[in-house]
Amino acid sequence: MNALAEDIAKARILLSKAEPENLIALRNIERQLKSSQHEAHDLSTAEKDEIQHLITALSQQRKKLESQAQHEAAQNLKRKHDLIAKIIDLVKLSDTIGTAMRMLTEIQTQWKSIGPVPSAHQKDIQAEYQKALDGFYYNLKIFKALQSHDLKKNETLKNELIVKLEQLVNSDNIREIERLLRVYRNTWEELGPVEQAHWEDLKARYHNAHQQVQNQLKTLYALKKDETEHNYNLKKALLTQAETLYSGLHDTSKLSQWNEVSQQLLNLQEAWKNIGYSGALTEHEDIWKSFKSLLNTFYSAKKTKFKALKSLHEESRTQKKALIERAEQLKNDTSWERTTQQFIELQKQWKAIPGHGDRLEQKLYKNFRKHCDAFFEFKKANHQAAVQKAQATQHAFEALIEELSKLTEASNLNPSQIDTYRNQWKALVSETGVQPEKTLSQSFFQQLERLYGYTTLIALDKTRVLYALKLEKLEHHTNIQEAFRKEKSYLQKTIQDIERQIHTYENNLGFVKSSKTENPLFTNIRNQLDNEKRKLEQMHLKWTIFKEFI
C-alpha cells in the first residue's frame, strides 16, 4: 500500500507539470497504476475511483504529449533535412572558405540543438547527415589541408575511444559500464570523420568492442541473477531461524532466555547485512519486510515482557523479603512442632513465588536458607532435651489422670477441689510448654466431667462449669481457630433455632388458651415452651461464657 500511495503522489505531480520531458515518466506511472489496480484486492470503492480517475488523466496527458512529441519530431526531421540540404549547398561556396566553415559550424550547432526525430527515420537521417558531412569534407578541395589534420585528430580520438571501450570489458560494475557505454557511444557519434582508408577498420573495431561490452553486461547480469537468488535463499533461511527463535519464547518468563534470543537476533541481523543485494523484485522486498516486521514484533514483545517481569520480580522480592523477615522472627521459637510446620509452610510459599534469575535472588535465598537452617539446627540441638522433657511431662499428665480416675462419687468432692486438679493440669502445660497427647487430654477432661457430675451444683452453674471445660478442651484442638469458629456458629444457630421454636409454641398456645376447661394440649404446649426457654437460658449463658473466653 505504501508503494501504491507513492505512485498516486507521483501521478498527481506529473499531471501538474505537462512537460514533454515527463512523457516517459507518465507512461511508467500509468502502467504501474494499472498494474496496482488489477493486483490490489483490498481497495475501497473511493480508492479504486481515484486510481481510475488518475489513469484516465494520465492517459489523456500522455496522448497529448505523444501527439506533441510526434509533431515536434516531424518538424525536427524537416529541419534536419533542411540542414542537410544546406551542407550540400556549402560545396558551392568553395571560393569563400571562411564563410563555408562558419556556416558549417552554425549548421552543426543547429543540428545538435534539434530534438529527436521519428525513430523510424533516425538511422537514415543520421546517415544522410554523415554522408553530407563526408561529401563536404571530401569534395571541397579547399578543405584538404584542414581536413587532413581533422581526420588524423578524429582518428586518434576514435582510437582512444575504442581502447577505453575495450577496457570496459575488464570491469564488473554494471552501473558504471552502462554509464560509460552511453558516454562513449555519444562521443563516437559526435566525433568527425577520419581517413576514408581507415574508416572501415575503425568502424569494425568500434562495433566489435561495443559488442564485447554488451556481452560482458549480459554475463554480469546473469551472474547477478544467480547471486541474487543465492542471497535470497540465505535471507529466507535467516528469516526461518528468526521465526523459530521467536516462537520458542511464547511460554517463557525467563529474562535470560529473552536476552539470549535478543543476542541471536542481533547476530542474524548482522549476517543479513553481510549477505548483500538480493534483488528489488516484490518477493525480495517482501522477505525484508517480513524479517523487519518480526524483529519489530520481537522487540515490542520483549519491552512488554520485561515491563511485566520487572513488576512481577519486584513483587516477588517484596514477598521473599517478608518471608525472610518472618523466618528470622521464628528461628528462635521453641514451640517446635508449630514452628516446624510454619517453616515448612514458609518454604512452600518461597517455592511458589516466581523467580527472577538475578544475583539478588540468590542473595535473598541464601539469607532465607540461613534462618531456616538456624532454626532446624537449634531444634536438633534441643531435641533430645525436649524429648526427655516431653516424656516426663506426659508421665505427669498420666499420673494426674490416674489420680482422678481413683476418685468416685463417694469422695464427695466440691467444685473448688475439682478446680484444683484443673489448675494443676493448666500449670503443668504452662510451666513445661508441653501439650498433652490427644488421648491423655480427652481422658483428663472426661474425668473432670465425671467428677463435676457428682457435685450438687444447680443446672446453670453446672452448665457454666462444664461449658468452660469444653472450651478448654477446644484449646487443645489441632486447628484452634476452626474449632472455635464452628463452636461459635453452632451457638448462634442453636439460639436462633430455639427462639424460632419458642415463637412457634407461643403462637400455638394463643390458639388453645381460650378454652374454659383444662386442655391437655394447652398443658403440653406450655410445658414444651418452658423447656425451650430453659434451653435458651442455658444457650445464652454459654454464649456469654464463649465471648468472655475468646
C-alpha positions in Angstrom: 0.0 0.0 0.0 3.0 2.3 0.6 4.2 1.8 -3.0 0.7 2.5 -4.3 0.5 5.7 -2.3 3.8 6.8 -3.7 2.6 6.1 -7.3 -0.5 8.1 -6.7 1.5 11.0 -5.3 3.9 10.9 -8.4 0.9 10.8 -10.7 -0.5 14.0 -9.2 2.8 15.8 -9.5 3.3 14.7 -13.2 -0.2 15.8 -14.0 0.6 19.2 -12.6 3.6 19.5 -14.9 2.5 19.0 -18.5 6.1 19.0 -20.0 7.3 16.8 -22.9 10.3 15.6 -20.9 7.9 13.9 -18.5 6.4 11.7 -21.2 8.4 8.6 -20.2 7.6 9.1 -16.5 3.9 9.4 -17.4 4.0 6.2 -19.3 5.7 4.4 -16.4 3.4 5.7 -13.7 0.3 4.9 -15.8 1.5 1.4 -16.3 2.2 1.0 -12.6 -1.2 2.3 -11.6 -2.9 -0.1 -14.0 -0.9 -3.0 -12.5 -1.8 -2.0 -9.0 -5.5 -1.6 -10.0 -5.6 -5.3 -11.1 -3.4 -6.7 -8.3 -4.8 -4.9 -5.2 -7.9 -6.6 -3.8 -8.4 -4.7 -0.6 -9.0 -1.2 -2.1 -12.1 0.7 -1.2 -14.5 2.0 -3.9 -13.3 5.5 -3.4 -9.6 4.4 -3.8 -10.5 2.5 -7.0 -12.3 5.5 -8.4 -9.4 7.8 -7.6 -6.9 5.4 -9.3 -9.2 5.1 -12.4 -9.5 8.9 -12.5 -5.7 9.3 -12.3 -5.2 6.6 -15.0 -7.7 8.4 -17.3 -6.0 11.8 -16.7 -2.5 10.3 -17.2 -3.7 8.6 -20.5 -5.1 11.9 -21.8 -2.0 13.8 -20.8 0.3 11.1 -22.3 -1.6 11.1 -25.6 -1.5 14.8 -25.7 2.3 14.9 -25.1 2.8 12.0 -27.5 0.9 13.9 -30.1 3.0 17.0 -29.4 6.2 14.9 -29.5 5.2 13.3 -32.8 4.5 16.7 -34.2 7.8 18.1 -32.9 9.7 15.0 -34.2 8.2 15.5 -37.7 9.2 19.2 -37.5 12.7 18.2 -36.3 13.1 15.8 -39.2 12.1 18.5 -41.7 14.6 20.9 -40.0 17.4 18.3 -40.3 16.6 17.7 -43.9 16.8 21.4 -44.5 20.2 21.5 -42.7 21.5 18.5 -44.8 20.5 20.4 -47.9 22.4 23.5 -46.6 25.5 21.3 -46.1 25.3 20.0 -49.6 24.9 23.6 -50.8 28.1 24.6 -49.0 30.1 22.9 -51.7 29.1 25.8 -53.9 30.9 28.2 -51.5 34.3 26.6 -52.2 35.7 30.0 -53.2 34.8 31.5 -49.8 36.4 29.1 -47.3 35.8 31.3 -44.2 32.1 31.7 -44.9 31.7 28.0 -45.7 33.4 27.0 -42.4 31.3 29.4 -40.4 28.1 28.2 -42.0 29.1 24.6 -41.4 29.7 25.3 -37.8 26.4 27.0 -37.5 24.7 24.1 -39.2 26.3 21.6 -36.9 25.3 23.7 -33.9 21.7 23.9 -35.1 21.8 20.1 -35.8 22.8 19.4 -32.2 20.1 21.7 -30.8 17.3 20.0 -32.7 15.4 17.5 -30.7 14.6 13.9 -31.5 13.1 12.8 -34.8 10.8 9.8 -35.5 12.7 6.7 -34.6 11.9 5.1 -38.0 13.9 7.9 -39.6 16.7 8.3 -37.0 19.2 6.0 -38.7 18.5 7.2 -42.2 18.7 10.9 -41.3 21.9 10.4 -39.3 23.3 8.5 -42.3 22.3 11.3 -44.7 23.8 13.9 -42.3 27.1 11.9 -42.1 27.1 11.4 -45.8 26.5 15.2 -46.3 29.4 16.0 -44.0 31.6 13.4 -45.6 30.7 14.8 -49.0 31.5 18.3 -47.8 34.9 17.4 -46.5 35.9 15.1 -49.3 34.5 17.2 -52.2 35.9 20.6 -51.2 39.5 20.7 -52.3 39.9 23.9 -50.4 39.5 21.9 -47.2 42.1 19.2 -48.0 44.8 20.5 -45.8 42.5 21.3 -42.9 40.6 18.0 -43.4 43.9 16.0 -43.2 44.6 17.5 -39.8 41.0 17.0 -38.6 40.8 13.5 -40.0 44.0 12.4 -38.2 42.8 14.1 -35.0 39.4 12.3 -35.2 41.2 9.0 -35.9 43.3 9.5 -32.8 40.3 10.3 -30.7 38.3 7.4 -32.1 41.3 5.0 -31.5 41.5 6.3 -27.9 37.7 5.8 -27.5 37.9 2.3 -28.8 40.7 1.5 -26.3 38.5 2.9 -23.5 35.6 0.8 -24.8 37.7 -2.3 -24.8 38.8 -1.7 -21.2 35.2 -1.7 -20.0 35.2 -5.5 -20.6 37.5 -5.8 -17.5 35.0 -4.1 -15.2 32.4 -5.9 -13.2 30.5 -2.7 -12.2 27.2 -2.9 -14.1 26.1 0.6 -13.4 29.5 2.1 -14.3 29.7 0.1 -17.5 26.3 1.2 -18.7 27.0 4.9 -17.8 30.4 4.9 -19.7 28.9 3.0 -22.6 26.3 5.7 -23.1 29.0 8.4 -22.9 31.4 6.6 -25.3 28.5 6.0 -27.8 27.5 9.7 -27.8 31.1 10.8 -28.1 31.7 8.4 -31.1 28.7 9.8 -32.9 29.9 13.4 -32.2 33.4 12.9 -33.5 34.1 14.0 -37.0 35.2 11.8 -40.0 38.5 10.0 -40.4 40.7 9.0 -43.4 38.4 7.0 -45.7 41.0 4.3 -45.9 40.9 3.8 -42.1 37.2 4.3 -41.6 36.0 0.7 -42.2 38.7 -0.7 -39.9 37.9 1.8 -37.1 34.2 1.2 -37.5 34.7 -2.6 -37.3 36.9 -2.3 -34.2 34.4 0.0 -32.6 31.4 -2.3 -33.2 33.5 -5.3 -32.1 34.4 -3.6 -28.8 30.9 -2.4 -28.4 29.6 -5.9 -28.8 32.1 -7.3 -26.3 30.9 -4.8 -23.7 27.3 -5.8 -24.4 28.3 -9.5 -24.0 30.0 -8.6 -20.7 26.9 -6.9 -19.5 24.8 -10.0 -20.3 27.3 -12.2 -18.4 27.3 -9.8 -15.4 23.5 -9.7 -15.3 23.4 -13.5 -15.4 25.9 -13.7 -12.5 24.0 -11.0 -10.7 20.8 -13.0 -11.1 22.4 -16.2 -9.7 24.0 -14.2 -6.8 20.7 -12.5 -6.1 18.8 -15.8 -5.9 21.5 -17.3 -3.7 21.3 -14.2 -1.4 17.5 -14.5 -1.4 17.7 -18.1 -0.2 20.2 -17.2 2.5 17.9 -14.4 3.8 15.0 -16.8 3.6 16.9 -19.2 5.9 17.7 -16.4 8.3 14.0 -15.4 8.4 13.1 -19.0 9.3 15.7 -19.1 12.1 14.4 -15.8 13.5 10.8 -17.1 13.4 11.9 -20.3 15.2 13.7 -18.3 17.9 10.8 -16.0 18.5 8.1 -18.8 18.5 10.1 -20.6 21.3 9.7 -17.6 23.6 5.9 -17.5 24.0 5.7 -19.7 27.1 8.8 -18.5 28.9 9.2 -15.7 31.5 12.9 -16.1 32.0 14.8 -12.9 31.3 17.9 -14.9 30.4 16.1 -16.6 27.5 14.8 -13.3 26.2 18.3 -11.8 26.3 19.8 -14.8 24.7 17.3 -14.7 21.8 17.9 -11.0 21.5 21.6 -11.5 21.0 20.9 -14.3 18.5 18.6 -12.0 16.5 21.3 -9.3 16.5 23.7 -11.9 15.0 21.1 -12.7 12.4 20.7 -9.0 11.6 24.5 -8.7 11.1 24.5 -11.8 8.9 21.6 -10.3 6.9 23.6 -7.1 6.3 26.7 -9.1 5.1 24.8 -11.2 2.6 24.4 -8.4 0.1 21.9 -7.5 -2.6 19.0 -9.9 -3.1 17.0 -8.2 -5.8 14.4 -5.4 -6.0 11.5 -7.6 -7.0 8.4 -7.8 -4.9 9.3 -11.2 -3.3 12.7 -9.9 -2.4 11.2 -6.8 -0.8 8.6 -8.9 1.0 11.2 -11.1 2.7 12.9 -8.0 4.1 9.6 -6.6 5.3 8.8 -10.0 6.9 12.2 -10.0 8.6 11.9 -6.4 9.8 8.3 -7.0 11.0 9.4 -10.0 13.0 12.2 -8.0 14.6 9.8 -5.2 15.5 7.3 -7.6 16.9 10.1 -9.3 19.0 11.4 -6.0 20.4 7.9 -4.8 21.2 7.1 -8.1 22.9 10.4 -8.0 24.8 9.7 -4.5 26.0 6.2 -5.5 27.2 7.5 -8.8 28.7 10.4 -7.0 30.5 8.0 -4.4 31.9 5.6 -7.1 33.2 8.5 -9.2 34.5 10.0 -6.2 36.3 6.8 -5.6 38.1 6.4 -9.3 38.8 10.0 -9.6 40.1 9.6 -6.5 42.3 6.5 -8.2 43.8 8.5 -11.4 44.2 11.3 -9.7 46.0 8.8 -8.0 48.3 7.2 -11.3 49.1 10.5 -13.1 49.7 11.8 -10.3 51.9 8.6 -10.7 54.0 9.3 -14.5 54.3 12.9 -13.8 55.3 11.7 -11.4 58.0 9.1 -14.0 59.2 11.8 -16.7 59.2 14.1 -14.5 61.3 11.3 -13.9 63.8 10.6 -17.7 64.1 14.1 -19.1 64.2 14.4 -18.9 68.0 10.8 -20.0 68.7 10.9 -23.2 70.9 7.3 -24.2 70.0 9.0 -26.9 68.0 6.0 -28.6 66.3 4.1 -25.4 65.5 7.2 -23.6 64.4 8.4 -26.5 62.2 5.1 -26.5 60.4 5.4 -22.8 60.0 8.9 -23.1 58.5 7.6 -25.9 56.2 4.8 -23.5 55.1 7.3 -20.7 54.6 9.4 -22.9 52.4 6.3 -23.9 50.3 5.4 -20.2 49.9 9.0 -19.5 48.8 8.9 -22.1 46.1 5.5 -20.8 44.9 6.9 -17.3 44.4 8.2 -16.8 40.8 12.0 -16.5 40.5 13.7 -13.5 38.8 17.0 -15.1 38.0 19.4 -12.4 39.1 22.1 -12.0 41.8 19.7 -10.5 44.3 17.5 -13.6 44.1 20.5 -15.8 45.1 21.3 -13.4 47.9 17.7 -13.5 49.2 17.6 -17.2 49.0 20.9 -17.6 51.0 19.5 -15.2 53.6 16.2 -17.2 53.8 18.1 -20.5 53.9 20.3 -19.2 56.7 17.3 -18.6 59.0 15.7 -21.9 58.1 19.0 -23.8 58.8 19.4 -21.8 62.1 16.0 -23.0 63.3 16.4 -26.6 62.4 19.9 -26.7 63.9 18.6 -25.1 67.0 15.7 -27.6 67.1 18.1 -30.5 66.6 20.4 -29.3 69.4 17.4 -29.1 71.8 15.5 -32.1 70.5 16.9 -34.6 73.0 16.3 -32.4 76.0 12.8 -31.6 74.6 12.1 -35.3 74.1 13.1 -36.1 77.7 11.1 -33.2 79.0 8.1 -34.2 76.9 8.3 -37.8 78.1 8.5 -36.6 81.7 5.6 -34.2 81.2 3.4 -36.9 79.6 4.1 -39.2 82.6 3.0 -36.3 84.8 -0.2 -36.0 82.8 -0.8 -39.7 83.1 -0.2 -39.6 86.8 -2.7 -36.8 87.3 -5.3 -38.7 85.2 -4.6 -41.9 87.2 -5.2 -39.9 90.4 -8.5 -38.5 89.1 -9.7 -42.0 87.9 -9.5 -43.3 91.5 -11.9 -40.6 92.8 -15.6 -41.6 93.0 -18.9 -40.0 94.0 -18.1 -41.2 97.5 -15.1 -39.0 97.5 -17.6 -36.2 97.9 -15.5 -33.5 96.1 -16.8 -30.0 95.8 -16.2 -27.9 92.6 -13.3 -26.0 94.2 -11.5 -29.3 94.9 -12.1 -30.4 91.3 -10.8 -27.0 90.1 -7.6 -27.7 91.9 -6.9 -30.7 89.5 -7.8 -28.4 86.6 -5.3 -25.8 87.7 -2.6 -28.5 88.2 -3.2 -29.6 84.6 -3.0 -26.0 83.3 0.1 -25.3 85.4 1.8 -28.4 84.0 1.1 -27.3 80.4 2.1 -23.7 81.2 5.3 -24.5 83.0 6.6 -27.1 80.7 5.2 -25.8 77.4 4.4 -29.4 76.5 1.0 -30.2 75.2 -0.6 -33.4 76.3 -1.2 -36.1 73.8 -4.7 -36.1 72.4 -5.8 -39.3 74.2 -4.5 -38.0 77.5 -6.3 -34.7 77.0 -9.5 -36.5 76.2 -9.1 -38.8 79.3 -8.4 -35.9 81.6 -11.5 -33.9 80.5 -13.7 -37.0 80.7 -12.6 -37.5 84.3 -13.3 -33.8 85.1 -16.8 -34.0 83.6 -17.4 -37.2 85.6 -16.4 -35.6 88.8 -18.4 -32.4 88.2 -21.4 -34.6 87.5 -21.2 -35.8 91.1 -21.4 -32.3 92.5 -24.7 -30.7 93.8 -24.4 -27.6 91.5 -27.6 -26.1 90.2 -28.3 -26.6 86.5 -27.0 -23.2 85.3 -23.9 -23.4 87.4 -23.2 -26.9 86.2 -23.7 -25.7 82.6 -21.3 -22.8 83.3 -18.6 -25.2 84.6 -19.0 -27.9 82.0 -19.1 -25.5 79.1 -16.0 -23.7 80.3 -14.4 -27.1 80.5 -15.4 -27.8 76.9 -13.8 -24.5 75.7 -10.6 -25.5 77.5 -10.7 -28.8 75.5 -11.0 -26.8 72.3 -7.8 -25.1 73.1 -6.1 -28.4 72.6 -7.6 -28.9 69.1 -5.1 -29.2 66.2 -6.9 -26.3 64.4 -7.9 -24.0 67.2 -9.3 -21.2 65.0 -11.5 -23.6 63.0 -12.7 -25.3 66.2 -13.8 -22.1 67.8 -15.4 -20.9 64.5 -17.5 -24.0 64.4 -18.5 -23.6 68.1 -19.5 -20.0 67.5 -21.5 -21.0 64.5 -23.2 -23.8 66.5 -24.1 -21.5 69.4 -25.6 -18.8 67.1 -27.6 -21.3 65.0 -28.9 -23.2 68.1 -30.0 -19.9 69.8 -31.8 -18.9 66.6 -33.5 -22.3 66.3 -34.7 -22.2 69.9 -36.0 -18.7 69.5 -38.0 -19.8 66.4 -39.3 -22.8 68.3 -40.4 -20.6 71.2 -42.2 -18.3 68.8 -44.0 -21.2 67.3 -45.1 -22.6 70.7 -46.3 -19.1 71.8 -48.4 -18.8 68.6 -49.8 -22.3 69.2 -50.5 -21.5 72.8 -52.6 -18.5 71.8 -54.9 -20.7 69.8 -55.8 -23.0 72.7 -55.7 -20.9 75.9 -59.2 -19.5 75.4 -60.7 -22.9 76.4 -62.5 -22.8 79.8 -61.7 -26.3 80.7 -58.2 -27.7 81.3 -56.9 -28.6 77.9 -54.2 -31.3 77.7 -52.9 -29.8 74.5 -52.5 -26.4 76.2 -50.6 -28.0 79.1 -48.4 -29.9 76.7 -47.5 -26.8 74.7 -46.9 -24.8 77.8 -44.5 -27.5 79.2 -42.6 -27.6 75.9 -42.4 -23.8 75.8 -41.0 -23.7 79.4 -38.5 -26.4 78.4 -37.3 -24.4 75.3 -37.0 -21.2 77.5 -34.7 -23.1 79.9 -32.7 -24.4 77.0 -32.5 -20.8 75.6 -31.3 -19.6 79.1 -28.5 -22.2 79.1 -27.5 -21.3 75.5 -27.4 -17.6 76.3 -25.2 -18.5 79.3 -22.9 -20.5 77.0 -22.8 -17.6 74.6 -21.8 -15.2 77.3 -19.1 -17.6 78.5 -17.8 -18.1 74.9 -17.5 -14.4 74.3 -15.6 -13.9 77.6 -13.4 -16.9 76.9 -12.2 -15.8 73.5 
